[in-house]
């Protein structure tokens, strides 16, 4: 049994990596009264004796080669178990895909971040589809585990394949007619994230699942570029880590007053899907996220179809020519025009 190892070291990450797809549940209590539940491999919850009004999900390793967020969460989990941090809020930590961590790749068989909101059931089962269904259930159980007026949040931490003109940025999932929250943007700014992309349509990402199903304040947060373990300059994530620590250890956290000029806000102009084996971009692998193009410039070729920039400065984000057929190969974005939805 791994319980003694976990209590002594707090190293839940290593235990999860040693048990890629399954870990028997176990529960125990810290000396400070915090209840600890290992739910499955990569999934562990903490509930303080007298918890505040927030239920917080911190996920990483939805893509296994995005190591900086994994290292941040590993440090937080170890410090909580060793009682070097005292929580005031309920927190669920998730390492999404331990098997892909071990092979240092985004995924094993299929992109986990395209399998939520029931998308896992759309094809024959594989390990990642089974895992997505389980993660949905674990988040549901966590958010529904208490009653009363609660604030729900889910911050899904990533790093991007490419570099970015804006090193850290976040994706605000589509929330219909609901307003975008200035307080949440101020939280992101405290994390060192001043660039936010407002989505216009539903998605199958983990953050959209929590936002849509549970009304959680949820974001996909890109903290930099993919690097192997041991190659991250962790000083670049100091503001993010400090802000997350304050979030889970303080009863209330106040952020500086929202100022629109502190942010670069974007909206999606369109998504370009790969539908042909013969798919390519007009630009190289060194072109960064948020690189803008002149109107009329060739962006991509999808077999016989050519895509050109529709507006001056139309920028690309998440370009990946190697996605599976039918999946999004790139988003194009433009500056947010309507800021009246901010409250």
N, C-alpha and C positions, 0 to 999 in steps of 0.2 A: 504493500500500500504506500502511496506517495504522500500521505498526510504529514508524516513526520518531516519529510524533506521540505514540504511546502511551508510548514510552520517555522522551521529552522532558517531557511534561506529566503523565503518569499519569492523564489524564482519560478513563478507560474509559467513563464515563457518556455523555459527548458522542459518543464514537465509536459507542456502542450506539444512541443516539437517532438518529444519522445512518443507521443500518443496522437498521431496525426489526425485521425478521424473520429476517435471516441475516447472518452475518459469517464470512468465511473463517478457519479456524483458523490460529494462529501460535504459535510457542514461542520463548522466549529465556531468558537467565539474567541475574540481577542480579549486581553485583560482589561481593555478600556470599554468592553461591552459591545463592540461592533460585531454583528453577526456576519460570518463569511460563508458563502455557498459556492462551491465549485459545481457548476451546472453541467458542463461538458468540457471537452478539450477546447481551450481558448476562451472559455466563457466563465467569468467569475463575478459574483456580486458582493457588495458590501452595504450593510445597513446599520448605521449608528444607533446606539441605544435610544437617543432622543433626536431623531432626524428632523431636518427642516422640511420645507414644502417643495423641494425640488427632486425630481427623478431624472438622473443624468446617465445617458449612454455614451461611452467613449469607445469607438471602434477603430481598429487599425488592421493591417494585414488582410484586408479584403483582396488586395493584390500583394502577394508574398514577397516581392522584391522591393517594396517601398518601405525601407528600413527605418528611417528617422522617426516616424510616428510609433513604430513598434518599440524602439528604444525609449522613447518618452514614456509610453504606457508601462513598459517593463519597470522603469525606475519608480513610477508612481505606485504600482502594485506592490513592489518590494517594500517601499517606505511605509505603506499602509499596514502591511502584515507585520513589519518590524516595529510598528507603532511610532515611527518617526514623523508621521503625518496623522492627524486626528480629524476624521471626517465629521461634517455636520449634515451632509446630504446623502441620500441613497445613490449609489453608483453601480452601473453594470459595465464592466470592461469586456471587450470582445476582440480576440485575435481571429479574424475571419477565416483564414485558410492556412493553418499550420503546415500542411503538406507542401504548399507552394513556397512557404518560407524556406523549407528544407532544400528545395531544388533551385532556389533563388530565381524564381520566375513569377510572372504576374498570376498565372493559374496553372493547374495541372491539365485539365481537359477543356475547361470552358470558363469564360470570364464571369466570375461570381457576381460582379457589380452590374450584370445585365440579367439577373435571375430573380429579382425580388418582385413584390406585388403579384405573386402567383406565376411569374414567368417560368419558374422552375418546373412547372407541371406541363409545359408545352411541348415536351419531347421526351424520348426515353430517358430514364433516370441514369445519372452518373453521380459520382461522389459530390461534385460541386452543386448539382441540383438538389440532392438530398440535404446537403449542408445549408443551402439557402432556405429551404423549408424549415429546417430546425432553428436557424437564426431568427426567422420571422416569429416562430413560436416563443423563443426565449425572450425576445424584446416584448412581445405581447404579454407574456407572463409577468415580466418585470413592471411594465407600466400599469398593469391591472392588479398588481400585488398589494396595493394600498388604495384606500378610498379617501374621499374628500377632495377639496380644492387643491390641486397640485399643478406645479409648473413642470412640463416635460421638455426635455432637450435631448438631441442626439447629434453629436459632432463626429462625423466619419472622417478620420484623418488619413491623408494620402500624401504621396509625392508624385510628380508628373514625369512622364517618359522624357519629355523635352525640357530644356530650360525655358524660362519665361522672362519677357520684358518686365513683368511684374512678378517678382520671385514667388511671393505668396499670394494666393487668391482663393476665393470660395465660390461655390455654386449654391445659389438659393433655389431650392426646388420649387416647382410650380405649385402655387397655393390658390389657384382660381381667383376669385374676386377679393380674397382676404388681403389686408394690407401688409406690406413689408415693415418689419419692426425696426425702428431706429435703435432701440436698446440692443438688439441682437447685432446690428452692424457695429455699434460701439464696442460690444464684446469682441467682435472680430478684429477691430482696430487695436484693441488692447493686446490681442494675440500677435500683432504685427502684420495683420492682413487688411489692406486698404482697397483691394480690388475685388469686386463682387459681380458675378454674372447672374442675372435674373432669368430663370427659365420660363418658357411660355407654354410648355406642354408637359403632360404626364410622362413619367420615366419608369424604368425598372431598376433604378439605383437603390441602395440601402437607405440613403437619407430621404429620398422621396417616400419610401415605404413608411418610415416613422412619421413623416410630416403628414402624409395623406391619411394613414390609418388611425393615428393617435393625436393629431393636432400638435405634434411636438415641434418646437423650434429646432429645425434640423438643417444641416449644411454638409456638403462635401467640401472639405478644406484641404487645399493643396499647399503643402508647406515648403516646396522647393523641388529639386530634381532627384530622380532615383539614383541612389548610390548603394554599394554593398555595405554590409555591416562593418563598422570600424572606420569607414571613410566619410562619415558625416561630421561636419563641423558643428557640434552641438551648441556652441555659443550662438549660432544663428537661430536657434529655437528657444532661446532663454525667455523671451517675452511670452511665447506660446505656453511654455511649461509653467511659468509663474502665474499666468492668467488662469490656466486650468487648475492649478493648486488652490488658488483663491476661490475659484468656483465651487470646489468640492469641500473645502475646509472652512469657509466663512458662511455665516447664516445669511447675510445679505452682502452683495457686492455692488458698489456704485461705479459707474464709468463716466468719463468726461462727457459733457453735453455734446450731443450730435451736431456736427458741422458738415454740411454737404460737401464743402470744398476739400475735406480731408480724404475723400473717397474718389475712386474711379469706378463708376457703375456702368455695366454693360447689359445689353439685352441680346438675345439670340436673333440673328437675322434668318438663318436657315441651317438645316442639317443636310449634309451630303452623305448618302449611303453608298457603300460598295456593293454593286450588283453584278460585276464581271470579274473574272479572274485577272483580266488585264486592267488593273487599276493603278494609277500613279499620280503623284503630285507634281506640280511644275517647279517645286522648290525642294531644297535639300534637307537632310536630316538635322542640319545645324540651324534651321529657321525656328525661332522661338515662338512659344505661345504669345498671342496678342500682337504678332507682326501684322501690320496693315498693308494692303495692296491698293494700287491705283485702280480706278474704275476701268473695267474692261480687261484687266490682266487675267491671264489664264491661271486658274487655281488647281484644277484636277482634270484627269481624263478617266472616265469609267467606261472602258470599251469604246464604242463610237460616240459616247456622250462627252461633251466638254463643258466645264463649269468655269464661268468668268466672274470676276468681282462685279457686283451689281451697283455698289456705291463707292465713292472715294473713301479710302481708309478702311474698307471692310477687312476685318482681321480674322485670323484663324486661331482656333483653340482645340486642343486634343487631337491634332492630326495623327492618324495611324493608318497607313495603307495596308497593313497586314491583318486587319480585322476580318472576321468570318463574313462570307457573302450574306448580304441583307442587313449587316450591322452598320452603325454610323462610323464613317471614316474621318469626319471632321465636322466641327461646328464653326460657323462664321458668326461674328458678333460685331455690333456697332454700339456707340455710346447710348446709354439709356436716355430716351427722349422725354418720357413722362415720369416725373418724380412725385406726382401727387398721391401715389399710393403709399408713400412713406409716412408712418405715424409713430 
